[in-house]
Amino acid sequence: MEWITTPEIWISLLTLTLLEIVLGIDNIVFISILASKLPKEQQDKARKIGLALALISRIILLLGIAWMSKLTTPLFTVLGKAFAGRDLILLFGGLFLIGKATHEIHDKLEGEDGHKTSGMTATMGSVLLQIMILDVVFSLDSVITAVGMVKEVPVMITAVIIAMIVMLIFVNTVSKFIDKHPTLKVLALSFLILIGFVLTLEGFHVRVEKGYIYFAMAFSLGVEIVNMKLRN
């Protein structure tokens, strides 16, 4: 417990917590969009359970750092490229995210706002299953960031818990704001496609600087906010 009295550790904790919140924004957006497909009385419950699942998955991954390190061990080689467990998770997670976001945009534009175009009604179980799948992908990115910044596992877990509490407080506000502005929902889904594309590239060992991605997202969001003000 010596890390508690070290000033550098507190600075690392603050920095890591802020980064975890930033990395968790896409998770909140995805959870909000999926929960909006459920009946009104179930949406709040689904959002909170979704964030709880995200917290549990991140803590489990942090506690399994030894297992995480094995994910970088090559499993097989295709056309001269070695693929490890982490690459496969990023690859299939990215493709799933692209497919899911594209389907949601199609429902938004061509269907009844995503509620019944496929002839099936969304259930709490199906929504939570999709949230769990994406939680693993988003958690992988978050945990790798934590491991790269801090060596003390208690600090990592504390940062993740604080970040999740902050997101839990604001998840309903974010969800209501997205539901209130349909064009913002499409923009958020476009962001998820972009993130899915980046994850897929990383699965093929193509490194993309996150700064470029965040700048593009911030710029697009700024333009959309200006458009919203002009419409009002």
Backbone torsions as a table, in degrees:
resi	resn	phi	psi	omega
1	MET	NA	12.1	-178.0
2	GLU	-62.6	-25.7	-176.8
3	TRP	-62.1	-22.1	-177.5
4	ILE	-63.6	-32.4	-176.6
5	THR	-95.0	7.3	-178.4
6	THR	-98.3	118.3	-178.8
7	PRO	-58.6	-38.0	-178.8
8	GLU	-61.8	-33.6	179.7
9	ILE	-67.6	-39.1	179.1
10	TRP	-65.6	-37.4	176.6
11	ILE	-65.2	-42.8	177.7
12	SER	-62.2	-40.3	179.8
13	LEU	-62.6	-44.9	179.6
14	LEU	-63.4	-46.7	-179.4
15	THR	-62.1	-45.9	-178.4
16	LEU	-65.4	-38.6	178.7
17	THR	-61.6	-45.1	178.6
18	LEU	-62.6	-40.9	178.7
19	LEU	-65.8	-39.0	178.9
20	GLU	-63.6	-36.7	178.0
21	ILE	-66.1	-44.5	179.1
22	VAL	-62.0	-45.6	-179.9
23	LEU	-68.0	-21.6	-178.8
24	GLY	-87.4	-8.0	-178.3
25	ILE	-61.8	-44.6	179.5
26	ASP	-63.0	-32.1	176.8
27	ASN	-65.4	-43.1	178.5
28	ILE	-61.4	-44.0	-179.6
29	VAL	-59.9	-46.6	-178.0
30	PHE	-64.7	-44.4	179.1
31	ILE	-62.1	-41.3	-179.2
32	SER	-63.1	-43.1	-178.4
33	ILE	-67.7	-42.4	179.0
34	LEU	-66.9	-41.6	-179.1
35	ALA	-65.2	-29.1	-178.4
36	SER	-67.0	-14.2	178.2
37	LYS	-80.3	-12.4	-179.7
38	LEU	-88.7	164.2	173.6
39	PRO	-57.6	150.6	-175.1
40	LYS	-51.1	-42.1	-175.0
41	GLU	-70.3	-15.2	-179.4
42	GLN	-101.3	-12.1	-171.9
43	GLN	-64.2	-46.9	-178.6
44	ASP	-61.4	-42.5	179.2
45	LYS	-62.7	-42.7	-179.1
46	ALA	-64.8	-40.0	179.6
47	ARG	-63.5	-43.5	-178.0
48	LYS	-69.8	-40.0	177.4
49	ILE	-65.8	-38.9	178.6
50	GLY	-59.9	-44.5	178.1
51	LEU	-68.3	-35.5	177.4
52	ALA	-63.9	-40.6	177.4
53	LEU	-63.7	-38.8	178.5
54	ALA	-63.3	-42.1	179.3
55	LEU	-63.2	-45.5	-178.9
56	ILE	-62.6	-44.4	-178.5
57	SER	-64.1	-37.6	-179.5
58	ARG	-69.9	-40.5	179.3
59	ILE	-65.8	-41.3	178.6
60	ILE	-61.0	-43.6	179.0
61	LEU	-64.9	-38.5	178.4
62	LEU	-64.7	-40.3	178.6
63	LEU	-70.7	-20.2	179.0
64	GLY	-104.7	42.9	-178.1
65	ILE	-59.6	-36.5	178.7
66	ALA	-61.4	-41.3	177.2
67	TRP	-67.7	-38.1	178.9
68	MET	-59.9	-39.0	-178.5
69	SER	-64.5	-30.0	179.1
70	LYS	-72.4	-18.2	179.9
71	LEU	-67.7	-14.7	179.2
72	THR	-91.1	-4.0	178.2
73	THR	-76.4	123.7	-178.4
74	PRO	-57.0	134.3	178.6
75	LEU	-98.7	-38.9	179.1
76	PHE	-158.3	168.7	-178.4
77	THR	-125.6	133.8	177.1
78	VAL	-128.8	121.2	179.6
79	LEU	51.7	41.8	176.5
80	GLY	82.9	-1.7	178.8
81	LYS	-105.3	127.1	178.7
82	ALA	-87.8	133.7	-179.4
83	PHE	-115.6	127.4	177.6
84	ALA	-105.4	176.8	180.0
85	GLY	-60.1	-40.8	179.0
86	ARG	-60.9	-41.0	179.9
87	ASP	-62.2	-41.7	-179.1
88	LEU	-66.7	-40.0	178.2
89	ILE	-62.6	-45.9	179.4
90	LEU	-64.6	-42.0	-177.9
91	LEU	-63.5	-55.1	-177.8
92	PHE	-70.7	-34.1	175.7
93	GLY	-64.1	-42.3	178.0
94	GLY	-63.6	-43.7	178.8
95	LEU	-64.9	-39.9	177.4
96	PHE	-61.9	-42.3	-178.9
97	LEU	-65.3	-42.5	178.0
98	ILE	-61.8	-47.0	-178.8
99	GLY	-63.9	-43.4	-178.3
100	LYS	-66.7	-45.3	-179.4
101	ALA	-65.3	-40.4	178.1
102	THR	-62.1	-43.1	178.8
103	HIS	-62.4	-40.6	179.7
104	GLU	-66.0	-39.3	177.8
105	ILE	-65.2	-41.3	177.9
106	HIS	-60.5	-44.8	178.4
107	ASP	-62.4	-39.1	-178.2
108	LYS	-65.2	-39.6	-175.2
109	LEU	-90.0	-35.4	-173.3
110	GLU	-106.3	-22.4	-175.6
111	GLY	-107.9	-157.2	-179.6
112	GLU	-96.2	59.9	179.9
113	ASP	58.0	35.9	172.7
114	GLY	80.3	7.6	-173.3
115	HIS	-88.9	-37.1	-171.3
116	LYS	-144.0	22.3	-175.9
117	THR	-69.3	-28.8	-177.3
118	SER	-91.1	1.0	-179.9
119	GLY	81.3	6.5	-179.5
120	MET	-125.1	139.2	177.9
121	THR	-90.0	135.4	179.3
122	ALA	-64.6	138.6	177.5
123	THR	-117.5	161.2	179.3
124	MET	-58.0	-42.1	-178.9
125	GLY	-62.7	-46.0	-178.2
126	SER	-66.2	-38.6	179.0
127	VAL	-66.0	-45.7	-179.8
128	LEU	-65.5	-33.8	178.1
129	LEU	-64.0	-44.5	177.8
130	GLN	-64.6	-39.2	178.2
131	ILE	-63.0	-41.7	-179.3
132	MET	-62.3	-42.3	-179.3
133	ILE	-60.8	-46.9	-178.6
134	LEU	-73.7	-28.8	177.2
135	ASP	-59.0	-40.1	180.0
136	VAL	-62.4	-43.8	-179.5
137	VAL	-65.1	-49.3	-179.8
138	PHE	-65.6	-36.1	-179.9
139	SER	-65.6	-36.1	-180.0
140	LEU	-59.3	-47.1	178.4
141	ASP	-61.3	-44.6	-178.4
142	SER	-65.1	-43.4	-177.6
143	VAL	-68.2	-40.1	178.2
144	ILE	-61.1	-39.5	176.8
145	THR	-62.7	-44.7	-179.1
146	ALA	-62.6	-45.4	-178.8
147	VAL	-64.0	-35.0	-179.9
148	GLY	-72.0	-23.3	-175.9
149	MET	-97.1	-39.0	-172.1
150	VAL	-129.7	145.7	179.5
151	LYS	-97.9	-22.6	-177.2
152	GLU	-84.6	118.0	-179.5
153	VAL	-59.9	-41.6	178.1
154	PRO	-57.8	-35.2	178.2
155	VAL	-66.5	-43.0	179.1
156	MET	-60.3	-48.4	-177.9
157	ILE	-64.0	-41.2	178.6
158	THR	-60.8	-44.0	179.7
159	ALA	-62.5	-42.3	179.9
160	VAL	-64.3	-42.7	-179.1
161	ILE	-65.0	-45.1	179.1
162	ILE	-61.5	-44.5	-179.9
163	ALA	-60.9	-41.3	-179.5
164	MET	-67.2	-36.8	177.4
165	ILE	-62.7	-44.0	178.1
166	VAL	-61.0	-44.8	-179.7
167	MET	-66.4	-35.3	178.5
168	LEU	-63.8	-35.7	179.6
169	ILE	-67.7	-38.5	-172.6
170	PHE	-100.3	-3.2	-175.1
171	VAL	-61.7	-40.2	-179.6
172	ASN	-67.8	-38.7	178.2
173	THR	-62.5	-45.8	179.1
174	VAL	-62.7	-43.6	-178.8
175	SER	-62.4	-45.3	179.9
176	LYS	-64.3	-38.8	-179.9
177	PHE	-65.3	-42.0	179.1
178	ILE	-66.2	-42.3	179.5
179	ASP	-65.0	-32.5	-176.9
180	LYS	-73.1	-26.5	-176.5
181	HIS	-121.3	96.4	-176.7
182	PRO	-56.3	-39.9	-178.5
183	THR	-66.4	-30.7	178.4
184	LEU	-69.0	-32.8	177.8
185	LYS	-65.4	-41.8	177.5
186	VAL	-64.7	-40.5	177.7
187	LEU	-62.2	-42.5	178.9
188	ALA	-62.5	-40.4	177.8
189	LEU	-66.0	-35.6	176.4
190	SER	-64.3	-37.9	175.9
191	PHE	-60.7	-40.7	-179.5
192	LEU	-65.2	-35.8	175.6
193	ILE	-63.8	-43.3	178.4
194	LEU	-60.8	-45.7	179.5
195	ILE	-63.6	-41.4	177.6
196	GLY	-61.5	-39.3	178.6
197	PHE	-64.8	-42.7	178.8
198	VAL	-64.0	-42.9	178.2
199	LEU	-61.8	-39.7	178.8
200	THR	-64.0	-43.4	177.5
201	LEU	-61.3	-41.5	179.2
202	GLU	-65.4	-30.9	175.3
203	GLY	-63.8	-27.1	176.9
204	PHE	-97.0	16.6	177.3
205	HIS	68.1	24.5	174.9
206	VAL	-98.9	111.2	-175.1
207	ARG	-84.7	128.4	176.8
208	VAL	-119.0	126.6	179.8
209	GLU	-64.0	126.3	-177.5
210	LYS	-63.6	-28.0	-179.3
211	GLY	-58.9	-39.4	178.6
212	TYR	-64.4	-40.5	-178.9
213	ILE	-65.1	-48.4	-179.4
214	TYR	-63.5	-36.4	178.0
215	PHE	-64.7	-45.1	179.1
216	ALA	-61.4	-41.3	179.7
217	MET	-67.3	-42.9	179.7
218	ALA	-64.8	-40.3	179.0
219	PHE	-64.2	-46.5	179.6
220	SER	-62.2	-41.3	178.3
221	LEU	-64.7	-39.4	177.6
222	GLY	-61.6	-43.0	178.0
223	VAL	-63.2	-41.4	-179.9
224	GLU	-65.6	-38.9	177.8
225	ILE	-62.9	-41.5	176.3
226	VAL	-61.1	-44.4	178.2
227	ASN	-61.1	-40.0	179.2
228	MET	-63.7	-41.0	178.9
229	LYS	-66.7	-39.0	178.9
230	LEU	-65.9	-40.6	178.2
231	ARG	-64.0	-38.3	179.0
232	ASN	-67.2	NA	NA
